[in-house]
Amino acid sequence: MRLLLALAALILSGAMSLAQAGTCEQRSPTVFVIMGEIDTALADCVTAKHAPTTRELIIDSPGGKVGPAMDIADRLSTSTDLTIRITGQCVSSCANYILPMARRMIAAPNAIIALHGGVDPAQVAKAPPAKAEALRSLSDKQRRFATRHGVPPGWLLYRTAEAPARTDGLDGRYRWPPANATLYLVEAPMLKSCLPWLDIGDYQAELEANRLLAKGIERLKRDGLVATGSIVCNGATW
């Protein structure tokens, strides 16, 4: 619920576009486009339309369902030397699973790249019995996905059932206290340490010229985001 409220606040403040049904298009032999919310229908669209000749992915997505997002990412991983162009937002499962498939990232000014964590044992442990088994299966699928693609646990804000308030895969300090945060605006140190193969260009400079100015920070705080500051993946593995 808190995540939904945060997303709604971002929409109202103009930081993010309204969620829309997911669509995909092979715009040219080398350019593929994904827009909107991630679900099974979008995963089916990508499977049907994505060509292995794709070299650039244009995306604007608030995220969505975890399983379909991993399926889409697996499909995109067949594209060699992929550039991802984020025209508005890459949040939640878009950032968790699709962004790591790229080798270069181009983000529009004021683009949002934000995480809120994947599926982990801490989440499974507090789930009602009727949902726990499905979440456990999804957590296992995520672990296999992350191992296959070299995505470290820190990028997914992975927590254990024994220490649900701690993310062992990360070190450093957030730009401001994260006590009430529901989303984590990713800065360059986290991107470079968690996804070292990803060329992020001038992403940090754009952040500091826009979202991380004083007025931008106040808006982020109001909307329930914390910027990751000096937070980095610390080398922890699966």
ZIDA-V573965 format. One record per residue. N is the residue number from 1. RES is the residue in one letter. PHI is phi as a letter, one per 30 degrees, with the letter a starting at -180 (NA if undefined). NEAR is the number of other C-alpha atoms within 10 Angstrom. D_LAST is the distance of its C-alpha to the last C-alpha in Angstrom with 1 decimal. Layout:
n res phi near d_last
N RES PHI NEAR D_LAST
N RES PHI NEAR D_LAST
This chain:
n res phi near d_last
1 M NA 7 29.3
2 R d 12 28.6
3 L d 14 26.6
4 L d 10 29.5
5 L d 13 31.9
6 A d 19 30.1
7 L d 24 30.1
8 A d 17 33.8
9 A d 18 34.5
10 L d 21 33.0
11 I d 15 35.1
12 L d 13 38.2
13 S d 14 37.8
14 G i 10 37.5
15 A d 20 34.0
16 M b 22 32.7
17 S d 18 34.6
18 L d 16 35.3
19 A d 18 32.9
20 Q b 12 34.3
21 A e 13 33.7
22 G d 21 31.3
23 T b 16 33.1
24 C b 21 32.2
25 E a 16 34.4
26 Q d 17 34.5
27 R d 14 36.8
28 S a 12 37.4
29 P e 13 35.9
30 T c 16 33.5
31 V b 19 33.0
32 F c 23 31.2
33 V b 19 31.5
34 I b 19 29.6
35 M b 22 31.2
36 G j 22 30.7
37 E d 23 28.6
38 I d 26 25.8
39 D a 19 26.6
40 T d 18 27.1
41 A d 14 30.4
42 L d 21 28.9
43 A d 22 26.2
44 D d 14 29.2
45 C d 17 31.0
46 V d 23 28.4
47 T e 16 28.1
48 A d 12 31.9
49 K c 13 32.7
50 H d 23 29.9
51 A c 19 31.1
52 P d 14 29.0
53 T d 15 31.4
54 T e 21 30.0
55 R b 19 29.2
56 E b 22 29.4
57 L c 24 28.0
58 I c 20 30.1
59 I b 23 28.5
60 D b 25 29.5
61 S b 29 27.5
62 P d 27 26.8
63 G j 26 23.8
64 G l 19 24.1
65 K d 15 22.5
66 V d 23 18.8
67 G e 19 19.2
68 P d 19 21.9
69 A d 25 20.1
70 M d 21 17.2
71 D d 19 20.1
72 I d 24 21.9
73 A d 24 19.1
74 D e 18 18.7
75 R d 18 22.4
76 L d 24 22.6
77 S d 17 20.1
78 T d 15 23.1
79 S d 20 25.1
80 T d 15 25.1
81 D h 14 25.0
82 L d 23 24.9
83 T c 22 26.4
84 I c 26 25.8
85 R c 20 28.9
86 I c 21 28.4
87 T d 18 31.9
88 G b 22 31.4
89 Q b 25 28.1
90 C b 26 24.5
91 V b 26 23.1
92 S h 26 20.6
93 S d 28 19.2
94 C d 28 21.0
95 A d 25 19.1
96 N e 26 15.7
97 Y c 27 15.8
98 I d 25 19.1
99 L e 26 19.3
100 P d 25 16.2
101 M d 26 18.2
102 A d 24 20.9
103 R c 18 21.9
104 R b 19 24.6
105 M b 21 25.2
106 I b 17 28.7
107 A c 24 29.2
108 A d 14 32.6
109 P e 16 34.2
110 N i 17 33.2
111 A d 21 30.2
112 I c 26 27.6
113 I c 23 23.9
114 A b 26 22.3
115 L c 24 19.2
116 H b 19 19.1
117 G j 21 15.6
118 G c 20 14.1
119 V c 21 14.1
120 D b 23 12.1
121 P e 20 13.0
122 A d 17 15.4
123 Q d 18 17.3
124 V d 21 17.4
125 A d 16 18.9
126 K c 12 21.7
127 A d 15 22.6
128 P d 9 25.9
129 P e 10 25.9
130 A d 8 27.2
131 K c 11 24.2
132 A d 16 21.4
133 E d 13 20.9
134 A d 13 20.9
135 L d 18 18.3
136 R d 18 16.0
137 S d 13 16.5
138 L d 18 15.7
139 S d 20 12.5
140 D d 15 11.5
141 K d 16 12.9
142 Q d 21 11.0
143 R d 18 7.6
144 R d 13 9.4
145 F e 17 11.0
146 A d 21 8.3
147 T d 14 6.9
148 R d 10 10.6
149 H c 14 11.7
150 G i 15 9.4
151 V d 22 9.2
152 P d 23 7.1
153 P d 26 6.7
154 G d 25 10.0
155 W d 27 11.8
156 L c 24 11.5
157 L h 21 12.6
158 Y d 22 10.0
159 R b 22 11.7
160 T c 16 11.8
161 A d 14 15.1
162 E d 10 16.1
163 A b 11 16.0
164 P d 15 16.7
165 A c 10 18.5
166 R b 14 15.8
167 T c 17 13.1
168 D d 17 11.3
169 G d 21 9.7
170 L b 22 13.4
171 D b 15 16.5
172 G j 14 20.1
173 R b 14 22.8
174 Y d 17 23.6
175 R d 16 27.0
176 W b 14 28.5
177 P e 12 27.6
178 P c 17 25.2
179 A e 8 26.7
180 N c 13 28.1
181 A d 21 25.8
182 T c 21 24.7
183 L b 25 23.4
184 Y c 24 22.0
185 L d 22 23.9
186 V d 22 21.6
187 E c 23 23.2
188 A e 20 22.8
189 P e 18 20.8
190 M d 23 17.9
191 L e 22 18.4
192 K d 15 18.8
193 S d 19 15.8
194 C d 25 13.2
195 L b 21 15.0
196 P d 14 16.8
197 W d 14 18.3
198 L c 20 20.1
199 D d 16 23.7
200 I c 18 24.7
201 G h 13 28.3
202 D c 12 30.3
203 Y e 20 28.2
204 Q d 16 28.2
205 A d 13 32.0
206 E d 16 32.5
207 L e 21 30.7
208 E d 14 32.8
209 A d 13 35.9
210 N b 16 35.4
211 R d 21 33.0
212 L c 18 32.7
213 L d 11 36.4
214 A e 11 37.9
215 K d 10 38.9
216 G d 16 35.7
217 I d 19 33.7
218 E d 13 36.1
219 R d 17 35.6
220 L e 24 31.8
221 K d 16 32.1
222 R d 16 34.6
223 D d 23 32.3
224 G i 21 29.4
225 L c 25 27.2
226 V b 24 25.9
227 A d 24 25.2
228 T d 25 22.1
229 G h 18 24.2
230 S c 14 22.5
231 I d 22 19.1
232 V b 23 16.4
233 C d 23 12.7
234 N c 17 12.4
235 G j 15 10.0
236 A d 11 7.0
237 T b 13 3.8
238 W d 13 0.0
